[in-house]
Amino acid sequence: MRPVSRWIDEHAATAPDKPAIIFEGERISYAELAERIDICAASLNAHFSIKRGDRVAYLGLNSPQFLILFFACARLGAIFLPLNWRLAVPEHQYILEDASPRLCVYEEDFQQGANALGEALETCRFVSADDGTLADPARPEDGDFSDDSEDNWENTPLLLVYTSGTTGHPKGAVLSQGAIYWNALNSLHMHDMSADDRILTVLPMFHVGGLNIQTTPALFCGATVDLHRRFSPPATLSAFQETRPTLVVLVPATISALLSDPHWTTTDLASLRAVATGSSVVPIPLIEAFHERGVPVLQVYGSTETCPITIYLKSADAMTHVGSTGKPGLHCRAKVINDHGEDLGPNQSGEILVSGRNIMMGYWQNPEGSAQCLKDGWLSTGDVGYVDENGFFHVNDRKKDVIISGGENIYPAELELVLSDMPGIRQAAVVGRDDPIWGQVPVAVVVPDIEATFTREDILNHFNDRLARFKHPKDVVFLDRLPTNAMGKVQKFAVRELIRNGPKD
């Protein structure tokens, strides 16, 4: 068992000069990374009184500072809270009010939002990542800031990641140090990852996919992480050819963007051993585009609540089981049940349940929400799928009311909450519509009052500064009424059918 707080120190002792992170031309060795983590942990404790159980938020793009704070929190037994920088200020404010962090570190590009949040949140200190405080080597007076002596490290919360929910408000999934550890072991098995690998990280690390599918596992095993501030098709294709990564994680939207780049067909992909992908049902043509270039695509299934690795394909199966998300991970279990909780046989569709030590401890300060999805050691995923006769899992659809657009989860309840406070709307629903680029996009379906005079643009503009841009409806459809059941509840499946095929006469 290897506590997360010691991963970097161990590699610093055995391979001090090996590059741990390469970022915008800077090469940070394992020895240098260990020293920066040590200084950051001491500074968090000395200057901000961060201790075991305290939350430390981060608002910024991918950077070494993100990972340094993550491991510094592990040293202190504190909880790291990465914020989705794409969210609007009101969304950030809700999360910070719910999590009550003692400190929020932000990049200068987000200073305007940080200033607004600082005025609204009196108990949280906001500090720029560039002001030097976190690099101050000052130590607390007693010289003991580390939580390494804590015996129960595996059950110590480390990562708090918020995911939107069906109620319209996000929930914080609490992931322990043990969950991060067991997830890393699953990743090593999934990718056959070793210290010889070079990982290209282009997805945002505020998501568990960008952080934990390959990045933290790479640092667990002593590999090198080539870290990009954010995804860019030209920069990613250039990295394939120039820095020669062996592994990368991409979601369907980023794969589609790469395939649309004029340099896709001429880019040398010879260094890539595999591409991992997931977050939604992956269109087969996107998979085949890499397979045609000799690069296996490893589908992985999971969620924020699972760290995320639970079910995955390995390279040996990737090209012969296209469309499957694989088998349960080395340290996971999975099954499919019907509505009565009974296990289903091969090729019978039902809800997917998963279990393992990588599963979240629960939702932050939300025992009711935790109890609804965690029962008898199993997590109810809300996803519908089946297991074929060879034991490979296939995901059919989301049981939960969720739209997956460009790898981001969008819950209609959030958008419907915004529509509910717009005068003149009698009824409203939000559903997903298929999109060739993003997979799906949200569409607002509105029944206006008779006296209402607003336009499509008025409704779209109503979302400005309320929700992140990627969540905004891309279209508005006006109806005289929404389809409902006998109890008056809107039938979302019927609304989706109307959007897909148009209203029937």
N, C-alpha and C positions, 0 to 999 in steps of 0.2 A: 504494500500500500504506500502510495507516495502523495503526501499532502500537496495541494496545489501551490502553497507558499514556498515549497522547496524545489519545484521543478527547475527553475532557472538557475538557482544556486548549484544544483547538482551538475548541470551541464557546464556552468562556469568553472567548476572544479576540474572537470575531466576534459573539456574542450574549450578553454577560455577564449581562444582567438577565432573560433568558428563564427561566421555571421549568423545571428539570430534573426535580425530584421534588416531588410534593405528598403529604404524609403527615400524617394526623391534624391537619389545619389548618395545618401548617407548609409554607411554600413555600420550597424551596431552589433558588436560581438556579444557572445553570451556573458563574458566578464563585464562588459560595459553595461549591458542590460541589467544584470544582477545588482551592480552598483547603483544604477538609477532607481531601481525598485527599492533598494535599501534606503536611499536618501528620501524618496517620496514617502515611504511608510513612516519614517521618522518625522518628516515635515508635517504630514497629516496629523500625527499625534501631538507634536509639539506646538504647532501654530493654530490648529483647528480643533484640538482635543478629540480627534476621531478615535474611537475605541470599539471594542467588540459590540456588534449589533447595530452600530450607526450606519446610516445610508450616505453614500457619496455619489452624486449624480454627475454625468458628463454630457455636455451638449457640444457636439462637433463632428467633423468628418473623420474618416479613418486616419489614424496617426499613431506613432509609437507611444505618445502620451496616453492614449486610450488603453493600450495594453499594460503600460507601466502602472496606471491607476488600478487596473483590474488585479494585477498581482500584488500591488501594495495593499489593497483591501484584503486580499487573502492572508497576507502577513499579519494584519491587525484583527482578523476575524470580523471585519466590517463587510457591508453589503454594497456592491457596485451596481449603480442604476444608470445604464446607458439610455439616453433619450433619442428618440427618432427625430432627427433634425428636420425632417420634412413636415412635421406637425406644426399647426398654428399655435400662437401664444396661449389662447384659452385651453387648448388640449394639453400643452405642457403644464399649465397652471393646475389643471385637475390632477394630473399624475403627481406633481410635486406636493400638492396639498394632501393627497392620499398617502404618499410614501414618507412624507416629512423628513427629507434628508437634512443633515446638518450643514452640508456643503454642496455647491454645484460648481463644477469647473467648466468653463466655456471657452470656445475659440473666438477670436476677435471678430470673425465674420458673423457671429451670432450675438454680438454685444447689444444691439438694439432690443432684441427679444429678452436677453438676460436682464437688461435694465428694467424693462417692464415687469418681468417676473420678480425682480428684487424688490420693487415697490409694493407688490402685492403679497409677498411672502416674508414676514418679519423674522421668522425663526431659521431661515436658510441663508447662509452667506454665499455670495457669488464672487468667484475669483477667476480672472483670466488665466488661461493656460500659459500665457506668455509673460506673466509678470514676475516670474522667477521664484515665487514663494515655495512652490512644490519642489524646486531644485535646491532649496536651502538645506545644507547638511546639518543644521542644528538638531541636537538630540534633546529629548526630555531630560529633566534633571536626574532621574533615577537610572537613565541609560537603558531601560528595558521597555521597548515599545512593541516587541514581537509577540504574537499570539501562538507561536509554534509549539509552546508547551501544552496547549490545550489537547487533551487526549481524544476528545470527541470531535475531531476536525471534520470527519466525514459527514456529520449531521449539522455542521455549521453553515448557515445561509451565506452565499457568496454573490449570487447574481439575481437581480430583480428586474424582470423584463415584462413590460406591459403589452398586453394584446387586447384589441378591441373585442367587445362582447355583444351578445344579442340583446342586452338591455340598453344599449346605447352608451354605456360608460366602460372604459377600459378596466381590465383586471390585471394585477401584477402577479406573474408566476414566479414563485420563489424556488430557485435552484441552489442546491447545497454544493459544498466543495466536493462531496462524494459523487454527486450527479455529474459534475464536470469531469471528474476522474474516470468514472465508468463510461461516460460518453466518449472520452478520449480512447479508451480501450476498444470500444465499438468501432471508432473511426480507423484505428490502426488495422483492425481486422478487415474492415470494408475495403480500404485502399491498399492493403499490404504496405502501409506507410512505414518508413524507416528514417534514420538520421541522414540518409543519402538523398532524400527527396528535397525538392525546392517547390514551395507552395506559392502560387499566385493568388493573392486575396484582392478581389475587386468589388465584391459585394459589401454593402454597409455592415459594419460589425455591431450596430445597435440591434440587428436581428441575430437570433441564435444561429441561423444558417451561416451567415458571414463570419461569425465569431467561432462557432463550435463544430462545424462539419469538418473543417481542415485546419483552421488557424491555431486554436489552442491545442489540438492534438499534435500539430507540428512542433510546437514549443515543448510539449510533453516528451516527445521522442528525440528532440535535439536536431530537428530539421531546420531549414532556412525559410523564412517567410518574406516573399517579395510583396510589399504592401503598397497598394495604390490608394490615393486619397478618396477617389470615387471611380465608378465605372465609366470608361470611355472606350467605344469600339476601336478607334485608331490606336490608343495607348495599349489596349489589351492585345490586339493583333501584333503590335510592335514587340510587346513583351514575349509573346510566343516565340518570336524569331530571334530576339536579341538576348534576353535574360534566360531563356531556355527552361521554363518551369516544367516540372513533371506532373503536377496535379493542379486543378483549378475547380472551383464551384461556380456554376452559372445557373440562372433561372431561365425559363422559356423566353421571357422578354429580352434578356441580354443575349441569348443565343440567336434570336431572331435579328437583333441589331447587328451582331457580328456577320451573319449570313448576308445582310443587306449592304455591308461595307464593300466598296469596290476592290479592296485588297484581300478579301477572304480567300479567293481561289489561288492567289499567289503566295500566301503566307505559309511558311514552313512550320508544320505542326509536329515534326519528328520527335521533339523532346517530350511531348505529352504522353504519359502512360494511360491517363484516363481523365474524363470530365465527369464530375458529379453534378446532378441536377435534381430538382424537386420543386417543392412549394405548391404545386398544383399538378393536375393531370397534364403530362408533357406530350404535346403533339408529336406523333411518330416521325413526320418529315424532319423535325428539328434534330431528333436522335440520329436518323439515317444520314443527315448531312455530315456529322462527325464520323459515323461508321464508314462512310464512303472514303473518308480520308485516313482510315485505319486506326481511329481513336475510339476506344470503347466508352460508352456513356453509362455511368452507374446511377440509376435512379435510387433516390433515398426518400424514405417516408418518415415523417415526424411532425412535430409542432413545437411551439414555444414551450409548452408544458413538458416536453420530453427531451429537451436540451440540444438538438432535436433527434438524434439518430436512434431509430428503433427497428426499421425494416429497410433492407437495402440489397441491391444487386452487387455482386463482385465481378471483376473483369472476365472471369472464365464463363460467366453466364450472360454477360451484357448483350452480346450480339445474337444469341440464340433465344433470348426471352425478352425481346423488344416489347414494350408496353406493360411489362410487369414491374412492380417496385421491389421485387426480390423476396427474401426470406427474413424471418426475425433475426436481429443482430445477435452476436455471440453472447452478449449478456442481457438479452431481452427475451420476452415471450409475447406472442400475439395470437389472437383468435378472432373468429367471427361469430356473432350471436344473432338470434332473432329477437323480436319484440318482447318475448317472454324470458329472455336471458338464457336461452338454451343454445348450446354449441351447434353450429351448422357444419354440414359435411362439405366435400369438394364441390366447387362450382355453384354453391348456394349463396346468394347475396344477403348481407346483413350488416350490422354495425361492427366496425373494427375496434377491438379492445387491445391495449398493450400494457405490459408490466415490465418492471426492471428497476435497478437502482439508479438509473439516470432520470427517473420520473420526478417531477417537481414535488416539493414538500406540501404545496397547496397554494392557494391564492392569498396574497397579502391582505391580512385583516378581513378576510371574507370566508368565514367557516361554512356559510351556507352554500356559496358557490363551489367551494372545495368538496363538500360532501356530495354535491350533485354529480361530480365527474370522477371522484376517487372513491371506489368501493371495493373492499376486500382485496386491496393490493392491485387493483386493475384501474386503468384510466379509460374512461369512455371518450373516444376521439370525436364522436359525432360524424364520422365518415362512413360511407357505405362502400363495401367491397366484397371480394370473395377470395378463397384460396383454391387454386387449381389442383388437379390430381397429383401434381409433382411437388406441391407444397409452396408454390410461388404465389405471393399476394398480388391482387389487382385492385386498384381503387376506382370505383365507378363514379362516385359523386359525393358531394358534401351533404351530410344530413342537416348540418346547421345552416342557418340562413346567412351565407357568406359569399362575397364576390371576391375572386382572386384576380387582381389586375396587375400585371407586371411584377408578380412575385409578392405583392402587398395584399394583405387581407383587408377587405373593406366590408364592414358589417352594416347592412341597410338600416338597422335601428338607429345608428348614429346620424345618418342623413335624414331619416324620417323625424328624428327629434328636432332637427333644424327646421324642417318644413312645417312642423306643428306650430311654430311660433310666428309664422308668416300670415298676416291677415288676409282673408279672402280665400283661403284653401279649406274646402270642406272635407276632403279625404286626400290622402297621399300614400304612395307606396314606392319603394325603390327596389329595383331588380337588376340583375346582370344581363347584359346583351353580349353575344359573342363578338369578338373583335380580332382581326387578323394580326395585329401588332401586339396588343396587350393581353390577349387571351379573352378577357371580359372587361367591360366598362359598365359603370353604374348609370342607370337611366331613371329619372324621376317620372312617375306616373301620377298625374294630378287631376283631381276633380274640383274645379273652382266653384265658388258661390256664384249665384246668378248675377249679383251686382259686381263681381270682381272685374277689374280692368287691367290686371298685370299681364305682362308678356313673358314669353319664354326666357328672354334675357333678364328680366326682373327676377325670375326664380333662380337662374344660374348665379346672378350677382348676389343673391341673398346668402350664398355660402362663403363669400369673401370674408377673410379674417376670422372665420368661425371654425372651419375645418381645413386640414391640409389640402393643398391643391389636388393631389392625386386621388383624393376621396370625392371631389366634386362631381356631380352628375355631368355626363357628357352630352346629354340630350334631355328634353322634356316632352312627354307625350300627354296630351289633354284628353280626358274621357268624360262622359256624362255620369258614369258610375263605375265603381270597382267591383269585380266579381267577389261575392262573399258566400259563405256557407250558411246553413240554417241558423247558426248562432250569431251571424253577423260578422264573423271573422274574415278578413281579406284572404282570399285563396291565392297565395303567391305563385303557385304553379300555373294557374289560369292567367295571371297577369303576365308572367313570362311568355306564355303561349301567345297572348295578344301582341306583345312586343315583337315576337319572332315572326308571326304570320299576319298581323294586322287584325282589327276587329271584324267579326263576322256580321253579315247583314241580318 
